[in-house]
């Protein structure tokens, strides 16, 4: 029986001489793996609609095994700007790699679909200086959406509100999951904590709570001492440690983006 769905193309794997295995994240919040027969043939009607990072409407036959068969495909949003150069592609790759890994065995979350569609659009549209900030924002939003949201305004140990901006450094515990007030620091010494810049913690909270369209011009991120690119780089490094501890041990695309200049 054929099934029609809209998906984001997360990954493409060569199969045989002309086929592709497509990993897609569907609008219902589940991951789909299906074969696109003949998609690598020159002039293939399927291949042009199954580009990485694109949002595509597909018709899938159940097939005979665990993999379905894509019989029709039509691009809804190509996100071709995400494939235009190394920097934008690296940002998009980090987002879909995280989505690919967390959705492979999950029960599905329909809210992630709209979030990632908007994130990929934004990564493609922004200037080079904003790519890292948008990517870090997307990764942190995805983590938060899946239930792994850091506590950045209240002490994670006692719940007391914290005025982060008034401090020279902020204690942050990966194990506890957030910022820690001075009174509670003795309670977590054995687990360890890190001293973070207040601006970094404040911007992590901004990333979680702001809309992408409010960040893409970087107006919110303009400060006297920090460029948008530097802020994005710092957030990427911080988010990588958060994701490593709570979700995925390693994202190769994220490692590449952090080191790429």
C-alpha positions as CSV (number, residue, x, y, z in Angstrom):
1,X,0.0,0.0,0.0
2,X,1.4,3.4,-1.0
3,X,1.8,6.1,1.6
4,X,2.2,9.8,0.9
5,X,4.3,12.0,3.3
6,X,6.5,15.1,3.5
7,X,10.0,14.6,4.7
8,X,13.3,16.3,5.2
9,X,16.2,14.5,3.4
10,X,18.7,13.7,6.1
11,X,21.1,11.3,4.5
12,X,21.7,9.6,1.1
13,X,23.5,6.3,0.7
14,X,24.5,4.7,-2.6
15,X,23.0,1.4,-3.3
16,X,24.1,-0.6,-6.3
17,X,24.9,1.2,-9.5
18,X,22.0,3.6,-9.7
19,X,19.9,3.5,-6.5
20,X,19.9,5.5,-3.3
21,X,18.8,4.7,0.2
22,X,17.1,7.8,1.7
23,X,17.0,8.6,5.4
24,X,14.2,11.1,5.8
25,X,12.5,12.8,8.8
26,X,8.8,12.8,8.2
27,X,6.1,15.3,9.2
28,X,4.7,12.8,11.6
29,X,7.9,12.9,13.6
30,X,9.2,9.5,12.6
31,X,12.3,8.6,10.5
32,X,11.8,6.9,7.2
33,X,14.3,4.7,5.3
34,X,13.4,4.0,1.7
35,X,15.0,3.1,-1.6
36,X,14.8,5.5,-4.5
37,X,15.4,3.2,-7.5
38,X,17.4,4.8,-10.4
39,X,17.8,8.1,-8.5
40,X,21.5,8.3,-9.5
41,X,20.8,7.9,-13.2
42,X,21.5,11.0,-15.3
43,X,18.2,13.0,-15.7
44,X,16.4,10.9,-13.0
45,X,13.1,12.4,-12.1
46,X,13.5,11.1,-8.5
47,X,17.1,12.2,-7.9
48,X,16.5,15.9,-8.5
49,X,13.8,16.0,-5.8
50,X,15.8,14.1,-3.2
51,X,18.7,16.5,-2.5
52,X,20.1,16.8,1.0
53,X,18.3,19.2,3.3
54,X,15.4,19.5,1.0
55,X,11.7,19.3,2.1
56,X,10.0,16.9,-0.3
57,X,6.6,15.2,-0.8
58,X,7.1,11.5,-1.5
59,X,5.0,8.5,-2.3
60,X,6.3,5.4,-0.7
61,X,5.5,1.8,-1.3
62,X,5.9,-0.6,1.6
63,X,8.2,-2.8,-0.3
64,X,9.1,-6.4,0.6
65,X,11.5,-5.8,3.5
66,X,12.2,-3.2,6.1
67,X,12.9,-0.5,3.5
68,X,10.1,1.2,1.6
69,X,10.4,2.2,-2.1
70,X,10.0,5.8,-3.1
71,X,8.0,5.8,-6.3
72,X,7.3,9.6,-6.6
73,X,8.9,12.7,-5.3
74,X,8.2,16.5,-5.5
75,X,10.3,19.2,-4.0
76,X,8.4,21.6,-1.7
77,X,11.4,23.6,-0.4
78,X,14.8,22.9,-2.0
79,X,17.0,24.7,0.6
80,X,19.6,24.9,-2.2
81,X,21.4,27.7,-0.4
82,X,22.4,25.1,2.3
83,X,24.4,23.3,-0.3
84,X,25.9,26.5,-1.9
85,X,29.2,26.5,0.0
86,X,31.1,24.6,2.7
87,X,30.1,26.8,5.6
88,X,26.4,26.8,5.0
89,X,26.5,23.1,4.2
90,X,28.4,22.3,7.4
91,X,25.8,24.2,9.4
92,X,22.9,22.3,7.8
93,X,24.8,19.0,8.1
94,X,25.2,19.4,11.9
95,X,21.5,20.0,12.3
96,X,20.4,17.0,10.2
97,X,23.0,14.7,11.7
98,X,21.7,15.3,15.2
99,X,18.1,14.9,14.0
100,X,19.1,11.6,12.2
101,X,20.6,10.2,15.3
102,X,17.9,11.1,17.8
103,X,15.0,10.2,15.5
104,X,16.3,6.8,14.4
105,X,14.8,4.9,17.4
106,X,12.5,7.5,18.9
107,X,8.7,7.4,19.2
108,X,8.5,10.6,17.1
109,X,7.9,14.3,17.8
110,X,5.9,16.2,15.2
111,X,7.1,19.5,16.6
112,X,10.7,18.8,15.5
113,X,9.6,18.8,11.8
114,X,8.6,22.5,11.7
115,X,11.5,23.5,13.9
116,X,14.1,21.9,11.6
117,X,12.4,23.2,8.4
118,X,12.7,26.7,9.7
119,X,16.3,26.1,10.9
120,X,17.4,24.9,7.5
121,X,15.7,27.8,5.7
122,X,17.5,30.2,8.1
123,X,20.9,28.5,7.7
124,X,20.6,28.9,4.0
125,X,19.5,32.5,4.0
126,X,21.9,34.1,6.6
127,X,25.2,35.7,5.9
128,X,28.4,33.8,6.6
129,X,28.9,35.6,10.0
130,X,25.6,34.3,11.3
131,X,25.7,30.6,10.3
132,X,27.4,29.4,13.5
133,X,24.9,31.3,15.7
134,X,21.9,29.8,13.8
135,X,23.4,26.3,13.9
136,X,24.1,26.5,17.6
137,X,20.5,27.8,18.2
138,X,19.0,25.0,16.1
139,X,21.0,22.3,18.0
140,X,20.0,23.7,21.4
141,X,16.4,24.0,20.4
142,X,16.3,20.4,19.1
143,X,17.9,19.2,22.4
144,X,15.5,21.2,24.4
145,X,12.5,20.0,22.4
146,X,13.5,16.4,23.2
147,X,13.5,17.1,26.9
148,X,17.2,17.9,27.4
149,X,16.9,21.7,28.2
150,X,19.5,23.3,30.4
151,X,18.4,25.4,33.4
152,X,19.9,28.8,32.7
153,X,17.9,31.2,34.8
154,X,17.3,29.3,38.1
155,X,19.8,27.3,40.1
156,X,19.4,23.7,39.0
157,X,20.0,22.4,42.5
158,X,17.8,24.6,44.7
159,X,15.6,26.4,42.1
160,X,16.5,29.9,43.3
161,X,16.4,32.6,40.6
162,X,19.9,33.8,39.5
163,X,20.9,37.1,38.1
164,X,23.5,35.7,35.7
165,X,24.5,39.0,34.2
166,X,25.7,40.4,37.5
167,X,28.3,37.8,38.0
168,X,31.9,37.7,36.7
169,X,31.6,33.9,36.1
170,X,28.7,31.5,36.3
171,X,29.0,27.9,37.7
172,X,27.5,25.4,35.3
173,X,27.1,21.7,35.9
174,X,26.6,19.3,32.9
175,X,25.7,16.5,35.3
176,X,23.1,18.5,37.2
177,X,21.9,20.2,34.0
178,X,22.2,23.9,34.5
179,X,23.6,26.9,36.4
180,X,24.4,26.6,40.1
181,X,24.2,29.3,42.7
182,X,27.1,30.0,45.1
183,X,25.2,28.5,48.1
184,X,24.8,25.1,46.3
185,X,28.3,24.9,44.9
186,X,29.6,22.8,47.8
187,X,26.9,20.2,47.1
188,X,28.2,19.5,43.6
189,X,32.0,19.8,44.0
190,X,32.5,16.1,43.6
191,X,30.5,15.9,40.4
192,X,32.4,18.9,39.0
193,X,31.3,22.1,37.3
194,X,32.6,24.7,34.9
195,X,33.0,28.4,35.1
196,X,31.3,30.0,32.2
197,X,31.1,33.6,30.9
198,X,27.8,35.2,31.8
199,X,27.2,36.4,28.3
200,X,27.4,32.8,27.0
201,X,24.8,31.6,29.5
202,X,22.5,34.6,28.6
203,X,22.8,33.9,24.9
204,X,22.1,30.2,25.3
205,X,18.8,31.2,27.0
206,X,18.2,33.7,24.1
207,X,18.8,31.0,21.6
208,X,16.3,28.7,23.2
209,X,13.5,31.3,23.6
210,X,13.9,33.4,20.4
211,X,12.5,32.8,17.0
212,X,15.0,32.2,14.1
213,X,13.8,35.2,12.2
214,X,14.7,37.4,15.2
215,X,18.3,36.0,15.2
216,X,19.1,35.7,11.5
217,X,19.9,39.4,11.0
218,X,22.0,39.2,14.1
219,X,20.6,42.5,15.4
220,X,20.1,40.9,18.8
221,X,23.6,39.6,18.9
222,X,25.5,42.9,18.2
223,X,27.6,43.8,21.2
224,X,30.6,46.1,21.7
225,X,33.0,43.3,22.5
226,X,31.8,40.2,20.6
227,X,31.2,39.7,16.9
228,X,28.2,37.6,15.8
229,X,30.6,34.9,14.4
230,X,32.6,34.8,17.7
231,X,29.4,34.5,19.7
232,X,28.2,31.7,17.4
233,X,31.5,29.9,17.7
234,X,31.5,30.0,21.5
235,X,27.9,28.8,21.6
236,X,28.7,25.9,19.2
237,X,31.5,24.7,21.5
238,X,29.3,25.0,24.5
239,X,26.4,23.2,22.8
240,X,28.7,20.4,21.7
241,X,29.6,19.6,25.3
242,X,25.9,19.7,26.3
243,X,24.9,17.3,23.5
244,X,27.9,15.0,24.1
245,X,26.9,14.6,27.8
246,X,23.1,14.2,27.3
247,X,22.3,13.0,23.8
248,X,25.0,12.0,21.3
249,X,28.6,11.2,21.9
250,X,29.8,12.8,18.7
251,X,28.5,14.7,15.7
252,X,31.2,14.7,13.0
253,X,29.6,17.6,11.1
254,X,29.6,19.7,14.3
255,X,33.2,19.0,14.9
256,X,34.0,20.0,11.4
257,X,32.1,23.3,11.6
258,X,33.8,24.3,14.8
259,X,37.3,23.7,13.3
260,X,36.4,25.2,9.9
261,X,37.5,28.7,9.2
